[in-house]
Amino acid sequence: MNQAEFFIQAPSAGTVRLRRAVLIYDGQQGSALATVHDIENIDGEAVIGAGQAMTSRAAMDLAKALLKRAAHGGFLPETVLYMDGDLIVWWMPPARRHIAFRVDDVHAEAFGGQERGESVPHPGLVFAASSRVWRVWAVKGAGRPTPATALYQVPYFNVDVRGNICQGNAPVPEGTTVEKIAAWNDAFLRSYFTHPNGPGKLVRYRGGAYAFWRDMLDGRFRRFPERVLVDAKTTLGRLLGLTEGA
Amino acid sequence: MMALTLPRIGPQVPRSIAPGPLLAANAEVSRFLIEAEAFDEVDIPATWSDSLDACRQALDGWLKRQIGALHCLSPRFALHMVSRDGDDYRYYGSLPPKHFDVGAVEASWCEFHEQEWPVGMGLEALSARLPGLGTVVLHVLCRQSAFVYPLFTSDIACDVATYLYWCGEDDEEAALDMNCGDDEEEREAMRAEMVTKSMLEASFPAWSRRWPRGLELAQCARFLRRAAKRLRGPDDVSAKAAAEDALALAMLDIDDSFRPDVDGEFVGFGAVLSWRDGDVTTRIYDDLLELAHQGEYCEQIGEVRVSLDDPGAFGAWQRAMASRFAAIRRIDALIHRLSAGN
């Protein structure tokens, strides 16, 4: 026999309940063991039941459940360089792309206008995004970066010498999954660049960054002049804490 | 020897964690349902940790008591939250919205497992027992189900076929003209592939293919009352029970008060009543679904929106549903009898 059912679609659908406990045993030299225990309800009290050793697979499943916004399954595009937890590092090959500037009154005249935008050649870029960081560097050449690839400061406004992107009021994508890479790229390149961030030289160019971008927007360069890039004095591998050549 | 005890988790550790700001919406709706006296105290579970889930269980108990056990139908009633701006609350496994200013609830219902039930033999058997009984029972079933639990019957299948396959015409000739012109070979090839008028005529008797104009419910009720009295023989038990179910259904006062306000093709049918098992009805129904799913469609049978400021209106809806619940029970019983539980 069938029965009618009543269902309420409500925010309680997002509720998480105490189901299991994980006990973690740390050893010397980085060894670790975890056991998973069901939580049982005995006489109205939550009791930690007998446990089982946590398998690698179970640990990965748990990590995935905890990092819903940093999914790691599926095919990876060749532009993805590195993933660790919710950190994802990807490469954007050199190409012509649109860029827009909105500068202050002081620089407007020398810049050729307060608001300017053109499709111009860009260098190869390496982005890193996680729940805590959003950084970008430039790389020379058109080859896919390796751990040994030298990093350069990006020539853009609104990025400091350490590669941190000033997001200002621009909304950033939620999550750092492979599917979100295009959204992160758009969030960076489709915003207005307004001012150089912090001290230090942005580009090695006569007249500085404003003059460089004025000439770029005026179409002076058919390819991005990589000679203007400022060496960040590190490599991709070193930045990620990897041994050189790994 | 010391007894081993399992480690207990202190009461300061929460047993569940809910998206904080949204709990306020839950509490508000729970309070609304209690103020509306939407369920009896006896339906509230003895222990609960989530007030809204306790309300759901109580409403589920109320609903099950109202409708009772069913043979063929599986109605699902749902309560959705609606914001003060009129937006629906949606949560399908992704992150829940951070803020939701709930201002109303919307109750709706639909069939959870629509299935095909062949009723032709049952209806023909009724008419064999008492001329016209099958026609009247089918008409009452179609007419009374329309606003409470619509059924995809042969008359609807024939109507749908005209615009699904025949460009709105009475048969397939215009569609063949449009697609094949005078090429006889091509016409016959297309005719062999499509649903044709002759296919419908072969599948359904003429009296089931159209809505019997002029046959009012009061007339049906008189006919059924007389039929129930006349069917007294030992072989008439089943036909008499069908006539009594149809009579009870015909006597119910049902209107279109809770018609869903949704644009698009209506596909919220409670069941597909074919004539014979596997006949053309299901094919037409499937094609209708396929067409509907390409654009806007409505699969809810009924709905009502009630502001949280007006709990009395929710109680009024529950009372108004009593005749519809009775209708669902009778519709289910009739489908079961006519299809012999097949």
Boltz contact constraints between the chains, C-beta under 6 A:
constraints:
  - contact:
      token1: [A, 1]
      token2: [B, 69]
      max_distance: 6.0
  - contact:
      token1: [A, 2]
      token2: [B, 70]
      max_distance: 6.0
  - contact:
      token1: [A, 2]
      token2: [B, 74]
      max_distance: 6.0
  - contact:
      token1: [A, 3]
      token2: [B, 64]
      max_distance: 6.0
  - contact:
      token1: [A, 4]
      token2: [B, 63]
      max_distance: 6.0
  - contact:
      token1: [A, 4]
      token2: [B, 67]
      max_distance: 6.0
  - contact:
      token1: [A, 4]
      token2: [B, 75]
      max_distance: 6.0
  - contact:
      token1: [A, 5]
      token2: [B, 76]
      max_distance: 6.0
  - contact:
      token1: [A, 6]
      token2: [B, 59]
      max_distance: 6.0
  - contact:
      token1: [A, 6]
      token2: [B, 60]
      max_distance: 6.0
  - contact:
      token1: [A, 6]
      token2: [B, 63]
      max_distance: 6.0
  - contact:
      token1: [A, 6]
      token2: [B, 77]
      max_distance: 6.0
  - contact:
      token1: [A, 7]
      token2: [B, 78]
      max_distance: 6.0
  - contact:
      token1: [A, 8]
      token2: [B, 56]
      max_distance: 6.0
  - contact:
      token1: [A, 8]
      token2: [B, 79]
      max_distance: 6.0
  - contact:
      token1: [A, 9]
      token2: [B, 80]
      max_distance: 6.0
  - contact:
      token1: [A, 10]
      token2: [B, 26]
      max_distance: 6.0
  - contact:
      token1: [A, 10]
      token2: [B, 52]
      max_distance: 6.0
  - contact:
      token1: [A, 11]
      token2: [B, 22]
      max_distance: 6.0
  - contact:
      token1: [A, 11]
      token2: [B, 25]
      max_distance: 6.0
  - contact:
      token1: [A, 11]
      token2: [B, 26]
      max_distance: 6.0
  - contact:
      token1: [A, 11]
      token2: [B, 96]
      max_distance: 6.0
  - contact:
      token1: [A, 12]
      token2: [B, 26]
      max_distance: 6.0
  - contact:
      token1: [A, 12]
      token2: [B, 50]
      max_distance: 6.0
  - contact:
      token1: [A, 12]
      token2: [B, 52]
      max_distance: 6.0
  - contact:
      token1: [A, 13]
      token2: [B, 91]
      max_distance: 6.0
  - contact:
      token1: [A, 14]
      token2: [B, 19]
      max_distance: 6.0
  - contact:
      token1: [A, 14]
      token2: [B, 96]
      max_distance: 6.0
  - contact:
      token1: [A, 15]
      token2: [B, 16]
      max_distance: 6.0
  - contact:
      token1: [A, 15]
      token2: [B, 18]
      max_distance: 6.0
  - contact:
      token1: [A, 16]
      token2: [B, 17]
      max_distance: 6.0
  - contact:
      token1: [A, 17]
      token2: [B, 16]
      max_distance: 6.0
  - contact:
      token1: [A, 18]
      token2: [B, 15]
      max_distance: 6.0
  - contact:
      token1: [A, 45]
      token2: [B, 8]
      max_distance: 6.0
  - contact:
      token1: [A, 46]
      token2: [B, 9]
      max_distance: 6.0
  - contact:
      token1: [A, 47]
      token2: [B, 6]
      max_distance: 6.0
  - contact:
      token1: [A, 47]
      token2: [B, 8]
      max_distance: 6.0
  - contact:
      token1: [A, 48]
      token2: [B, 7]
      max_distance: 6.0
